[in-house]
Amino acid sequence: MKETLAMAEYTGAPVYFVHQSTPGAVDLVSQARERGLEAYSETCPHYVTLDDTVYASTFPEWFACCPPMRSAETVAALKERLVSGAIHTMSSDHSCYDLSQKRERTDDVRAMPHGLPGVETRMPVTFTAMTSAGATVEQFVSAFASEPARINAVPGKGRIAEGFGADLVVFDPAEERPVNGAALHMGTDFSPFDGQALTGWPAVVVSNGRVVLDADGFHDPGAVGRFINRNGFRQHQSAVLETAQLPAAAL
């Protein structure tokens, strides 16, 4: 990380560190930002909720991922940095292996599939982790939606504002439900968060103005995605600056 930050400082390029799992790594980014670098930290739900005691479970290979799980003390310190805003974004690092794949190479940790399924549980795990540590709903929205769109200059996303896409999620912050890995809709048969009681489950999802999830279930909108051309650094920087002053909003 130090070498990457040094190159970013020399060239003036932005740098975005994914899957941060230690507070020391996040602190390096914070120090770089204090020197004026455009540097960002991202982490994943499992790094602020699960610790290395999972490797003492019946099936430790379920939790094989890179970076690995850290100590409980490290997890607590990382969560503090997420709530403080030192970590800017929360991603899923979704890797859709099923249990049979996870168990193929239990004799060699270097050869077994690394990665965890998490795209469907990203919202409730993040919301529960952040709010239980004292974060506001606005802070959750920032790390979960607003900042990922702003930092990566995704046009028309990440804000509830005129000219932005009508992508909305409605949820009851008080409704608590346990994770049931077998009942999830991801292409896998387990969840690393199985059995955890979480809040922040989506109740209604609106994608580009269309209701795709409500009490009646999922409503397939069909193929509505579009390719987003990735601009160079200067165009990216201009797009980031244009949206930097827009206030975050939560529904």
Residue pairs with C-beta under 8 A, 6 or more apart in sequence:
1 17
1 25
1 28
1 29
2 28
4 15
4 17
5 15
5 28
5 29
5 32
5 37
5 39
7 13
8 14
8 15
8 32
8 37
8 38
8 39
9 32
9 35
9 37
13 233
14 37
14 38
14 39
14 40
14 233
14 236
14 237
15 37
15 38
15 39
15 40
16 39
16 40
16 42
16 151
16 152
17 25
17 29
17 39
17 40
17 41
17 42
18 42
18 91
18 93
19 42
19 43
19 44
19 47
19 66
19 67
19 91
19 93
20 26
20 29
20 41
20 42
20 43
20 47
20 78
20 87
21 43
21 47
21 67
21 68
21 70
21 74
21 78
22 67
22 70
22 74
22 78
23 74
23 77
23 78
23 80
23 81
25 41
26 41
26 43
26 78
26 81
26 86
26 87
27 81
27 86
29 39
29 40
29 41
29 86
30 41
30 86
32 39
33 39
38 237
40 88
40 89
40 151
41 81
41 86
41 87
41 88
41 89
42 87
42 88
42 89
42 90
42 91
43 78
43 82
43 87
43 89
43 90
43 91
44 90
44 91
44 92
44 93
44 118
45 90
45 92
45 118
45 121
45 122
45 125
45 126
45 129
45 193
46 63
46 65
46 69
46 93
46 116
46 118
46 125
46 192
46 193
47 67
47 69
47 70
47 75
47 78
48 75
48 78
48 79
48 82
48 129
49 75
49 125
49 129
49 193
49 196
50 63
50 69
50 75
50 192
50 193
51 69
51 70
51 71
51 72
51 74
51 75
52 68
52 69
52 70
52 71
52 72
53 72
54 60
54 62
54 63
54 69
54 192
55 63
55 69
57 63
59 99
59 102
59 103
61 102
61 103
61 106
61 109
61 112
62 99
62 102
62 190
62 192
63 69
63 116
63 192
64 102
64 109
64 112
64 113
64 114
64 115
65 93
65 95
65 114
65 115
65 116
66 114
66 115
69 75
70 78
78 87
79 129
79 130
79 133
80 133
81 87
82 90
82 129
82 130
82 133
82 135
82 143
83 130
83 133
83 134
83 135
83 139
85 139
85 142
87 143
88 143
88 147
88 151
89 143
89 147
89 148
89 151
90 122
90 126
90 143
90 144
90 148
91 122
91 148
92 118
92 119
92 122
93 115
93 116
93 118
94 115
94 116
94 117
94 118
94 119
94 122
94 186
95 113
95 114
95 115
95 116
95 117
96 117
96 186
96 187
96 188
97 113
97 115
97 117
97 188
98 187
98 188
98 189
98 190
99 188
99 189
99 190
101 113
102 112
102 113
102 190
104 112
104 113
105 111
105 112
105 113
106 112
116 192
117 184
117 186
117 188
117 190
117 191
117 192
118 125
118 191
118 192
118 193
119 186
120 184
120 185
120 186
121 179
121 184
121 191
121 193
121 198
122 144
123 144
123 169
123 171
123 200
123 201
123 202
124 177
124 179
124 198
124 199
124 200
124 201
125 193
125 196
125 198
126 140
126 143
126 144
126 200
127 140
127 144
127 171
127 173
127 198
127 199
127 200
128 196
128 198
128 199
128 200
130 139
130 140
130 143
131 137
131 140
131 173
131 199
131 200
137 173
137 250
138 248
138 250
140 200
140 250
141 248
141 249
141 250
142 248
145 158
146 158
146 159
146 248
147 158
148 154
148 158
149 157
149 158
149 159
150 158
150 240
150 243
150 244
151 240
152 236
153 231
153 235
153 236
153 239
153 240
153 243
154 228
155 228
155 239
156 163
156 164
156 165
157 164
157 165
157 167
158 164
158 243
159 243
159 246
159 248
159 249
160 168
160 249
160 250
160 251
161 246
161 249
165 208
165 209
166 206
166 208
166 209
167 206
167 207
167 208
168 204
168 205
168 206
168 251
169 202
169 204
169 205
169 206
169 251
170 202
170 203
170 204
170 205
170 206
170 251
171 200
171 201
171 202
171 203
172 201
172 203
173 199
173 200
174 199
175 199
175 201
175 203
176 197
176 198
176 199
177 197
177 198
177 199
177 201
178 195
178 196
178 197
178 198
179 191
179 193
179 194
179 195
179 196
179 198
180 191
180 194
181 188
181 189
181 190
181 191
181 193
181 194
182 189
182 190
184 191
185 218
202 213
203 213
203 214
203 215
204 211
204 213
204 214
205 211
205 212
205 213
205 214
206 212
207 221
207 224
208 221
208 224
210 219
210 221
210 224
211 219
212 218
212 219
212 220
212 221
213 219
231 239
